[in-house]
Amino acid sequence: MYARIQELLAFSEEILVTKSDLDEKTAQMSDLTNKVEEMRTHHGYQMRLKDKDLKDKITGLTDKFTAELEGTYVCIHTYKYIHMYKHTYMHTCICEG
């Protein structure tokens, strides 16, 4: 009995559609597909712009950090030189004195 009902329902699940309705749905699907592709293209462009912007920021920060690091390096060596000079001068004064 159940098999017979399933057999009858299988036929009732078929739907008749007019050609104009089918053409309309096909056109809508094509429009949506085009919109999705446009959105993908736009999104890819936006991501490339963002990527370039972030790379530029990283380059700027790296350059700034490198300059500060080099400045610190110069200060440290200058301090060491001054310290060594004072120590040598004081040692010379003590020895001569």
Number of C-alpha atoms within 10 A of each C-alpha: 6 7 8 9 9 11 11 11 11 10 9 9 8 8 7 6 8 9 9 9 10 11 11 12 12 12 12 12 12 12 12 12 12 12 12 12 12 12 12 12 12 12 12 12 12 12 12 12 12 12 12 12 12 12 12 12 12 12 12 12 12 12 12 12 12 12 12 12 12 12 11 12 12 12 12 12 11 12 12 12 12 12 12 12 12 12 12 12 12 12 12 11 10 9 8 7 6
